[in-house]
Structure formats: structure tokens, C-alpha cells
């Protein structure tokens, strides 16, 4: 299902600026000129998939009140800080996706300079299939779509699934349309701004969904993609085994396994 913004917002954008709408997304517009010197970014050939990702209904852990996610990408690294109170349902969904490696090898498939960079379709078509209808309800909008803020894309009311966008400019016009930001790029916004934009809106979301990385590797090899996304703060709990007290001397040796 394509993710989009209502058509009247497109009219406003056409009237005042040469950009398109953040989409989960819709018909293609003029593509920015490709950067002639950009090199292709080879994806891993067989990304590992956490089996839990095939069962969206089980991934419902509550996120911490605030947490950080470090993205390692082919364009460089950046850090997103999520504040759960801004949009609790969105923050929880993102947390579960990150914890189970959903974004590994996922491409930044839609980049409109000065507007948004969009991602959140899995490299694995089987994962895309089961998450396609795993929607969550809308959160109230409590934060504006400022530059660097992270927000779920939608296909209408209560349709958020896995696609997200980082605002590359001040997009306050999205606030009244239900786009609820839940996090912010706090380190590495310069990296987000330089993610490869040479293909514009050309990659087809339906084909990414059904074919995954194979489609993108063949048709759009220069796209930047995510190498890993990891919850880095608060640090995951480390379970250690308490040190054993020294045993008192025994008159007979303890039995040993053979």
C-alpha cells in the first residue's frame, strides 16, 4: 500500500515550493538529476531475519520513556533520540522494529531534498508481507515536524506500519494532517542531509514490498541503506551470574563429570 499525504497539501507545495509530499508514497514526480560521481552501495547478499519479525502481533514491548537508536548507514552514522510521551504508540512500534532488526539492509528509497528522506520497507519481501496490514492507531500530534524530526508515514488515518521519514526541512504543514513526530536526529543530521537523492521518487514502493532488496540492487544500486539500527541508550540490561562463594574444604573430593 502506498503511503501519502492528502492531495490538498500537494497543491500547496506546488504553489509555494518545488517539492512533493512525504509519501508512503504516491505517483512519481520529476526526479532530481543523479550525481554522476556517486558510487554504488552493495547490499549484503543474505541479510539475517529475526524469526520474530514474521509475527508482528507478538512485538508489543513498551518502549522506555526515552531511548536512543544509532543508525549505521552507507552514508555515515546518525543517532535518533525518541521521547515516548510525544507519540507513545509510534515510539513503541519503532522500538520493537529496531530491537528485532527490521531495518537491517533497508534502503532510503525516497529522498526529496529540503523535504523528507523516507525508509522503512524491509529488504526481505516475506517480512514486508506480514507487516503490510499490521497498522497501529494514530497518536495525537504533540510536536511539529521540525528539521530532523522522525515521523511515521501513513496511507490515511490509523494506517501506520513500518515506514518513516526524517524531515529535511521545516514541515509544519504536516502537523494538521496527523503526522505525529516521535523522535529527533540528535547527532549526525549532516549525514541524513547527504543521503543519496539522485533517484528522487523513482523507486516503486509496491515492487520494493514484493521483491525487496533484489529489486533495488538491480534498478537503483546507488541508494544509501541502513547497515544496522540498534538501541544504544538506555543500554540493554546485562545479566551476569553472581560469583560463587568458595566451597568449604571437604574431606572427600567433589564428584566430577567424566
Protein Blocks (a to p, Z undefined) as FASTA:
>chain_A
ZZdddfklmmmmmmmoccddddddddddddddddfkbccddddfbdcddfklmmmklmmc
ccdfbdcdddddfkbccdddddfklommlmmmmmmmmmnommgopacfbccehiaccehi
afblklmmmmmmmccdddddfbdcdehiacdddebehiafkbccddfbdckklmmnopac
fbdcfehklmmmmgcfklommpcfklmmmnmmmlmmmmmmmbccdfbdcdfbdcdddddd
dddddddddfbdcdddZZ
